[in-house]
């Protein structure tokens, strides 16, 4: 159970490529969802940078390798698409769910989970996995709605997904429309209608949290963006603010921060940072501030390799991003 939840989550966080959002996964998102992030894992396998990211999951963790060997489930091969849905800022499981489309040998996975001490129960005709009952009830759960759709998250949220699988979730019209637009245009995408003021209170870094509490950032009502992969990695983002004046003020703050960063480049991060800053395109359209930048693929790979030993998988908290 522990490794299955980890595998599904890492597949959603470590692999960053996407296409149009899967309508079935969107339909299963919780009512009141305020953040959506979409990833199309199968598209990663046909791009050099995607293959590099996937290679980071070839862990030397013996438990992980044992899980793959025993169940036959390998996220590099068997996960096709991921949708992360959250109802609040923060990274706790209770805020949302991770929905995964792929190919699951459920009988093998369930048998292995039982052998490892997990609890397997039938909930409304769906196989529901949870940690041993000696564990805390907030440890989370994984459910297989079919051989191609799985969901993981807090037990209550997972059960809620199972209960509404025959219905339709009424998502906020703004976030649903933006999700459809972004997913059709980018490999990876996200949209959030969570107020920046609420997000600032959940950021652990005091300096970053303080910056988000500034007037320019407090004016942001919606944030969205996407990532595209080719010879270089292109990141695009936009912020919808309360007014045209707020968008201009936000753009001015970003320009100042970019100029400050350019004057203080040093160390191994400098090449990638320099490329991003030199390619920065920043503009405003009414009450919307838009930016984009590119970083050569090799510089991102070098930066990742310098900060992390190759693909050592460790437990990761649920993140809605």
N, C-alpha and C positions, 0 to 999 in steps of 0.2 A: 504494500500500500504506500509506504513512504517513498519508494523509488518510482512507482507509477505516477504519483502526484508530482514528484520532482521532474520526471521526464516530460509530462504534459506541460508543466509550467515553463521549463527551460526551452521547450520547443517554441513556446509562444514568445519568450523574451529574447532568446539568443538568435533566432532566425528572423531576418527583417526584410521580407518581400511580400508584395501583395497584388491582388487584382480586384475585380468587383466583389463587393461584399456578398457573402452567401445569404440568400434570403431566409433560409431555414434557421441559420444561426442567429440572424438578427431577430427573428420571431421569438427565439428562446431567451433573448436578453431580458433582464428584470425590468418590470415597470418602474419608472422613476430613474432609469439610467441617465447619468449625466456625463459619462465619459465612455467613448468607444475607441478601440484600437484594433485594426485589422491586419492580418498577416497571411500571405499565401505561401506556405512552405514549399509546395511542389515546384514553384517557379524559381526557388533558390538553387535548385539542382542544375539549372541551365545557365547560370551566370558565374563567372570566376569569383567574384566577391562573395556570392552566396555560398559557393562551395567552400570558400575559406571559413566563413562563419560556421557552417555545418561541421567542418573538420575540427572546430574547437570543442565539439561535443563528443569526440572520440576519446572518452575519458579513460584514465588508468585506474579509476575507481573500481575495485574488484566486485563490489556489491552491484554496481550498475551493470558491469559486464555479465555478471551472473544472472541478473534480471533479464537482460536481452537474450542471453543464451537459453534460459529456461522457458521464457514465454514466447520467444520469437518476435517480440515487439521491439522495433528499432525506430525511434523518432526520426532519424535521418531518412528513413525509407517510408515509414508508414503514416506520418502526419502530413496532411495536405493543406489544411487551413486552420487558422486560429482566430477567434474573436474574443477580446477581453472587454467586459462590460462592468462598469462600476457606478454605484449610486452616490458616492461621496469621495472626497479627497482622502489621501492616505493609502497605505498598502495592506491593510488588514483584510483577511479573508471575508469578514462579514460585510464588506463593502460591495462585493460583487462576485462574478464567476468568470471562469475561463472555459470557453466552449471550443471544442476541437473536432474537426472533421478529418477522418483518416480511415485506416483499415485495421480493425482490432480483432485479434483472435481471442474473443472474450472468454471462451472456455479455458484456454491455457492461462490467461491472465488471472482469472478468478481462482483457478486451482493453485497457482503460485502464491497468490495473495493469502489464501487460507493457510498454506504451509508456513507462511511467514508470520502468522498470528493475526492477520486482519479479520475483521468481522464482515461477513458477506450476507446480505439479507435481500429479500424480494420486497420492493416498495412499489406498489401499483404496477406490478408486472415488469419492473426494471431492476437489474442487478445493481445494488448499492454497496460500495465498499467503504469501510471506515476503520480506523485504528482499533486495536484491542480495547475492550470496554474499560480496562484499567487506565487508559489514557483519558485526558480531559476531553469533554464533549465538544470543545471548540477546535479540535485538531483538524477538522475538515473531512471531506468525503470525495469520492469519485464515483460517478454513475455512467453506465453505458446505455444510452437511449436506444441504440441499435448497434450493429456491427460497424457502423461508419460514423457515429456521433457520440462523443463523450463530453462530460462536464465535470469540472472540479471546483471546489470552493468550500465555504462553510456549509455544514450539514443542512441547516435550515434553507439556505439559498439553493442548494442542490436539489433538495426535495421540492422546492417551489418550482424549479425548472421542470422537474418530472411531472408535477401536477398540471402545468400549463402547456405541456407539449402538444396537446390537441387543439389549443386555442391560439390566439394571436395577441402579442404584447403591443400596447399602444405606446410607442416611444414618442418622446418630444419631437414635434414636427421639424424643428430646427436641426436637432442632432441627427435625425434620420436622413433628412435631405442632404446634409453636409456629408454624412457617411457615404451615401451613394455617389456623390460628386467626387469625393477624395479617392474612394476605392477604385473608381473607374480611371483615375488619372495617375495614380502612384503605386509603387511596389509595396510600400508600407505606409500606413496612415493612422492619424488619430484626430479626434475632435473632442473638445471638452467645453461644457457650459457651466463648469464649476467656477464660482467667483474666485479671483486671484486672492482676495482677502482670506478666504477659507483655506486655500492651498498654502498660503504663507505660514499659517499657524501649524501646519503639519511638516514643514521642511526642517530637518534636523540641523542643517548648517546655519549657524546664527547669522553669518554675513549675507548668505543668499536669502534667508528669510527676511532679514532687514531690508534688503533691496526690493523684495516683492511688496513690502509694505509702503513703499514710496508712492506718491500721488499718481505718477505716470502709470505704474503697474496696477494700482488699485482701480483705475478707470477701465481695465480690460473686462469685458463681459463674455467673450468667447475666444478660445484659442484652438487652432487647428494646424495641421501640417502633414507633409508627406516626404518620403525618401525614395529616390530613384537611383538605380545602379546601371552604370555603363563603364566607360573608361575612367570616369571619376564618379564619386558619390555626390549627388546633388540633394541638398536639404532645402525644402521650402516651408515657410510658415506664415501665418497671418493672425492678427489679433483684431477683433472687433471691439471698439471702445465706445464710450458713451456719446462722444461728439467728434466732429472734425478736429476741433482744437486739441482734444485728448490724444487723437491719433498722431498729430504733429508733434506734441510734447513727447509721446512715447518714442517716436522715431528719433527725435533729438537726443534722448537719453541713450538709445542704442548706439547712435553714432559716437557719442562721447565714450561709451564703454569700449567700442571697437577701436577708437583712436588710442585710448589708454592702453589697451591690450597690445596694439602694434608697437607702442613705445617701450613695452616691457617684455617683449618676447625673449625667452632664453630657455636653454636646456633642450631635451629630446623632443619636446612637444612643439618647438618653434616651427619646423618645416610645415607640418600640417596646419598649425594655427595661422601661419603666414599665408598659406594658400587660401584658407577660408576667408581671412580678412581682406585679401586682395581681390577676391571674387565677389565680395559682399554686394548685393544689390538690394537697396532699401528705398522704399517709396510709400506714399500714402495715397489712398483713393477714398475721399470722403472720410468716414469714421473708421476706416480700416487701414492698419499698418501692415505692409507686406515686406518680407525679406527672403532672400535665397542666397546660397553660397555653395561652392563646390570644393571638394577635397580629393586629390588623387588617391586612387584605391591603395596603392602601395604604401602611402604615408599613413593611412588609417591602419593598415595591417601592421606596420612597424610600430605604431603607437600602442596598439592592443598587445602585441607581443612583448613590448618593453614593460608593460604594467601587469602582466599576468602570465604565469607559467601555462603552457599549453593544456587547455581543457581539463582541468581538475574539477570535477563536478562536486559541488557542495550543496547542502540544503539552502534553499532560497525562499524568502518570505513571498507571499502572494503580492504582486504589484499590479495596480490597475493603471497602465500607461500605454 
